[in-house]
Amino acid sequence: MIYEKAKIEDAKALLELFKALNKEGAKVSFDFNTDEEMEKWLQDDRCYWYVARERGTIAGVFRGVRGKKGREHGIIMTAAVVKAYRGKNIAEGLTAHALNDIRNDNIKIAYAYVYSNNRASLNTLLNLGFHMAGSVPMHHYDDEKQAYVDDLILYKKI
């Protein structure tokens, strides 16, 4: 598995990845509808995009969005892995790679929001040394589980 910065040429493949995640019902905070929107995000100076690539196929994606004035020392991050590649610690490797690279750009802290029922993502972040900062109780209702789900807030100083 190769971890690297995403390229503008990855826009179409990333958009397809997000559509696949949406179709399977994965609740990931990526919302893009066109190649042009994706390209715009890839070119945004405040965004850090990384991919996990195996034999040319994107298996996972990491996005960190740098804060605006007064908050540019931190990023809010999200990561996702294609269903066929899950369970192989790709999110952990990709996130570790991205955070290691991003810290060279004077980023001091990373934040992540994870639904309390997303054990895989929670375990990944805890394995990487993230700490719990708080939660948003009863963030949304999960029809499948017939229960409310909290939104957990995690952070890591990098």
C-alpha positions in Angstrom: 0.0 0.0 0.0 1.3 3.4 -1.0 0.4 6.5 1.0 0.8 9.8 -0.8 -0.7 13.2 -1.4 -3.7 13.2 -3.7 -3.3 14.6 -7.1 -5.8 16.6 -9.2 -6.0 13.6 -11.5 -7.5 11.7 -8.6 -10.7 13.8 -8.6 -12.8 11.5 -10.7 -11.7 8.4 -8.7 -12.3 10.2 -5.4 -15.7 11.3 -6.4 -16.6 7.6 -7.3 -15.2 6.5 -3.9 -17.5 9.0 -2.1 -20.5 7.9 -4.1 -19.8 4.3 -3.2 -19.5 5.2 0.5 -22.7 7.1 0.3 -24.5 4.2 -1.5 -23.5 1.8 1.2 -24.8 4.1 3.9 -21.4 5.0 5.4 -21.8 8.3 7.2 -18.7 10.2 6.1 -18.4 13.9 6.1 -17.6 14.2 2.4 -20.2 15.8 0.2 -19.2 16.2 -3.4 -21.4 15.9 -6.5 -19.3 16.8 -9.5 -15.7 16.4 -10.7 -15.4 20.2 -10.7 -16.4 20.4 -7.0 -13.8 17.7 -6.2 -11.1 19.4 -8.2 -11.9 22.7 -6.3 -11.4 20.9 -3.0 -8.2 19.3 -4.1 -6.8 22.7 -5.1 -7.9 24.5 -1.8 -4.8 25.6 0.0 -6.4 24.9 3.4 -7.1 21.3 2.5 -4.7 18.4 2.9 -5.6 15.4 0.8 -3.9 12.0 1.0 -4.7 8.6 -0.5 -3.9 5.0 0.1 -3.2 3.5 -3.3 -2.8 -0.2 -4.2 -1.8 -1.0 -7.8 -3.2 2.3 -9.0 -6.5 1.9 -7.2 -7.5 4.3 -4.4 -8.3 2.2 -1.3 -8.7 5.1 1.2 -8.7 8.8 1.5 -7.7 11.3 4.2 -8.8 15.0 4.3 -7.7 17.6 6.8 -9.1 21.1 6.6 -7.0 23.8 8.2 -8.7 26.3 10.4 -9.2 29.9 9.3 -7.6 33.0 10.9 -6.7 32.4 14.5 -7.2 28.7 14.1 -4.7 27.8 11.4 -2.7 25.7 13.9 -5.2 22.9 13.6 -7.1 20.7 11.2 -10.4 18.9 11.3 -9.8 15.5 9.7 -11.8 12.8 8.1 -10.7 9.4 6.7 -12.5 6.7 4.9 -11.6 3.3 3.3 -13.3 1.5 0.5 -15.3 -1.5 1.8 -13.2 -4.1 0.0 -10.1 -2.8 1.8 -11.4 -2.5 5.3 -9.9 -4.4 8.2 -6.4 -4.1 6.9 -5.3 -1.1 9.0 -5.3 1.2 6.0 -7.0 4.1 7.8 -4.4 3.9 10.5 -1.4 3.9 8.1 -2.9 6.6 6.0 -3.7 8.9 8.9 -0.3 8.4 10.5 1.4 9.2 7.2 -0.8 12.3 6.6 -0.3 13.7 10.2 3.4 13.1 10.0 3.6 15.1 6.8 1.2 17.8 7.8 3.1 18.7 11.0 5.8 20.1 8.7 3.3 22.8 7.7 3.1 24.1 11.3 0.0 22.2 12.1 0.0 21.5 15.8 -3.3 19.6 16.5 -5.8 17.4 14.6 -9.4 17.1 15.6 -11.8 14.3 14.5 -15.6 13.8 15.0 -16.6 10.2 15.2 -20.0 8.7 15.8 -20.1 6.6 19.0 -21.3 3.5 17.1 -18.3 3.7 14.6 -16.0 1.4 16.6 -13.5 0.8 13.8 -12.8 4.6 13.4 -12.8 5.1 17.1 -10.3 2.3 17.6 -8.1 3.6 14.7 -7.8 7.1 16.3 -7.2 5.7 19.8 -4.5 3.5 18.4 -2.9 6.6 16.9 -2.8 8.4 20.2 -5.9 10.5 19.9 -7.6 11.6 23.1 -11.3 12.1 23.9 -12.2 15.8 24.2 -15.9 15.6 24.6 -19.1 14.6 22.9 -22.3 15.9 21.4 -24.9 13.7 23.2 -27.8 12.3 21.1 -26.3 13.9 17.9 -28.7 11.9 15.6 -31.1 9.0 15.6 -30.0 5.7 14.0 -33.1 4.1 12.5 -31.4 0.7 12.1 -30.3 0.6 15.7 -33.3 2.4 17.0 -31.2 4.5 19.3 -29.5 7.9 19.5 -25.9 8.1 18.5 -23.4 10.6 20.2 -20.8 12.4 18.2 -17.4 12.0 19.9 -14.8 14.7 19.6 -11.1 13.5 19.6 -7.8 15.3 19.3 -4.1 14.7 18.9 -1.3 17.1 19.3 1.1 16.6 16.5 
